[in-house]
Each structure stands twice: as structure tokens, then as C-alpha cells.
Amino acid sequence: MRVRTSDGARFSRRALLRHGTVPLLALSLLSFALSGLGQAIPAASAAASTGCGTSSPGTAILSLKINGLNRTVIVHVPTGYANTKKLSLVLNLHGSASTAAKQDIFSDMDQTANEDDFIVANPQGLIPDGTGFDWNVPGVALYGGRPVPKGAANDVIFLTSLVGVLEHQYCINPLAVYATGFSGGARMASQLACDDATIFAAVAPVSGLRHPKPCPAKRAVPVIAFHGSDDLVDPFAGNGQAYWTYSVKTAEQDWATQDSCAKTPKVTKSTGVVESVYSSCAKGAAVELYEVMGEGHEWPGGPTMPSAIADALGPQSSAVSANSLMWSFFVAHQL
């Protein structure tokens, strides 16, 4: 599929960067390319259940009223699930101007859930942005410096409440609840690590690791993150949008300090990736960062995007699989 701007013009990545339009157009292209996909998922009842013994394999769209607001969540129960044991839950948060359905496709997390036997939930934000939605990250402006609309939903409370709702409807291990997300969803996952550390055992921000301040977490939170060295939307070195002033390395270091880790990380360089690991953290936590060399604003090891998307977001890389690595990390870290 070839994607053009609304007037039919096509631009090189260098030209877009020169005009300062890469990030905005990139997000728009990604949203456009994924629009209309994943729409054949059957709707499911939002009625509460006892969880274990009631859920079955497959994917369903839930329409839930949480904190007085109607919210959309796409939930996938792994194939072959026998409904006899409690499974881990992974919240998978979409990026800015995106949707739950698009994130489901972009990350290919359902396939990982099928292979590794966990439940994945794709919640959706409420702040309209183009053909998608944004998250309300506390105290942080939206993309482009736009203010959060007055009266916008508190998404920290929503996502915390959602875990409880899903535990009543699905067979979930409350000690193994995790959050990941892309871009704006990664920033939201970073926030959850601070604000809901007693609920989320570990987090895995992709292309958007932050260390919110203040960060009231009273336990050492395991964090694994992934970021492309050539990301133009949220640059690895920082100095980007108002929400993106400091580098990804600084965010990693701040988390290592918060988790009382060793002062110096172990750095391992291999083909296409630099791995930085802070160990000896409090309570067995760890802080890990994978800098994917030459990759843009992407999901490492994710499905191949149309060439127009890669041209705008930056190159994709299969040097590592974010899904496989984060799942192994999650398994090693429960509450």
C-alpha cells in the first residue's frame, strides 16, 4: 500500500525533517495505514463474571463504563486456554493519535500471548486526536504542545480500575499484571510504574520511556525499555517536544536510582543493538534498556509496516523482538 499526503504529494524523509513535519505526518500515516483493520472483532458483554471458569479463547471488544465514562478495551485470551489456571495480564497501550485496534496490530501482541499463554488487553484513550485518541498523562501536554482538554478523564485511575474489572471477568493472576505501550502509551506506562506500583509488577515502555516526577512508587519497579537510535518523533538524545526534554539514557538512569540499583550499568553491544542493564536493584528489580541501532520510531521486531510508514517513522529493525524480551522480563518479575 502506498500512502500519500492529502494533496497527493510524496516526500522524502529528509525533506520532511527539513520542514519539521516528520513527527506529525508520521503519526498520521501510521494511523491511516492501520485504520479499518481489526474491525471484525465481535463485541462482548460488559457484564461482570467470576473470572476463572467463565472466559474462553479469542478476541473481543469490551464496552465498559468505568468511573462514569464509556471505555473501549480489546481483550485477547490465548488460543488453547483451558480456563483452569490464572494467567498473567498485559495492558498494551496505543500511541498518540492511535486506537486500541491499531495498537493490537502494530505490536502483534496477540501472537505473543498465544505463544506464551497470557491475556493481553488493549485499552483506548478518550482525548480525540485526528482519527485516534491520546492518553491523559498527568501534568504533561499533548503532542505539539496542545493542552489537555479541561475535564479530561483521569487515565491513571481508569487503567488501575480496569485491572480490577478484568480480574472479575477473566482468570487473571493479580501478582502478574504488567503494562507496555508505544510512544504516548509508553509514557503512560511509565506513569503507571510510579502511580500504581502495587498493581503493576513491571513495565515495558517502547519508544517512550520517561521517569515521571514526582514518582511516588514505594517499591522498586522492574523496567525494561526499547528505543530506536534514529527516532525522530521522540529522539533518543531528548530535546524534542515539551514532554520530551531529557534523553532516554537519563530516564533509564533515573529509574536505576529510584530502584536503588548498582551505580553503573553493564553494557553489551551486539549486532544492531546496545543493551544496558542495571542490576543489584532493591527487592530483585532490574532496569534494562535496548537501544536499537538505526531504528526509528518503531516497535522492535514488530510486523513489517508499509514503506511509506517506514519512510516517515524511520527504519524498522528485527535485531531484537521487543515482545519476546519483555515477556521473559515479565516472567522473571512478579509482585
Steps between C-alpha positions, in 0.01 A plus 500: 500500500628845409401792722510861387413830664151636449602693191661193341858616552779269610799613704836355597580456869779758471268758349240442769763541772621824340147640520449373856201287402629146544349423841151630426478345154653176625234457766229589249632249246519224758145570612376508138679181400354305792151650481226260414701198611396282788138605474352153464543418869168400660368717779474343844276564797640729769314309771728403789583133551686293753803494270640150529281241334312749283739633235589328174773541235463774240483876459212726600424872520373600843291812550539581868372782718786587735491802729183614322654499151456257212836339419609261226738211564601219264585184694671191362499166683765263360402213275489166671422652838334237718349751745643317799794716612558868564694674224716811490340819366682749274348843432613612152459878462474668159699806394376854443232540231452123492245246625480171684441311173800660330728427794383139496623472140811719531643301793382151395462430871216250447740259330741525793211439739407187307857372509568582865155460654396835644205739461554830321268799536516800263324796665412817310552862599223761491666823387420536124801547273452464125363153429610374842539596863760618752567407862475748784848469652487706823654844471620444143388688188382313193698464179580837345467672837120489501351520851301209637129588460332624815314219673691224318477156658762400753661212312713385792182433696338344191783254438528409867124441517510303174730241653244433773217476247693253286589289802126449552440404137811295425719252685792728588790465741499829697872459574583499129345815352721703263486805274663575168427762239629687199600869488225683694395162635858442617491829689172388655654164599790690660244697702327182616831370633513804729136533597384136514809301601290277726292388199750487212783257569719637216476726195644497148484839325573487124622823334399715794670424833465780756564534873212716625562750777385466765507118496327377818566126448590344834647183348778445250321463164664277235525692169601378155497749213567510127589800284636562152822698469357682195160586649392840362171521690645445849877536445725266698707800614194699612451867402168428331142593588409668830445155649836379360776722636747246645662194342392137520829422679415760764159338551670162540749642751221666698314170525820325610543760774138464608538121514828524699692313231874477446654833402630380164313291240641201318511598133500233230534584132385253237384517141245780474445558871663640815368344821539690827410317822495634854505208744526455879182705541283496809262205545633319192395771252697584185515786251581410140521708183539377143621770263419364154757641263372669186134449592248781495177550695403136478415182691820284487435167331141599423306429180640653182333834434424641151799679350335842534470445875866400532599799287329732747550326837850382416642156427377185669734244653480131584822507706288421808142404567352740753215256564722201576741694719232679699310177560813327634556805722140493622520130587803573718324778692177451691369691800 
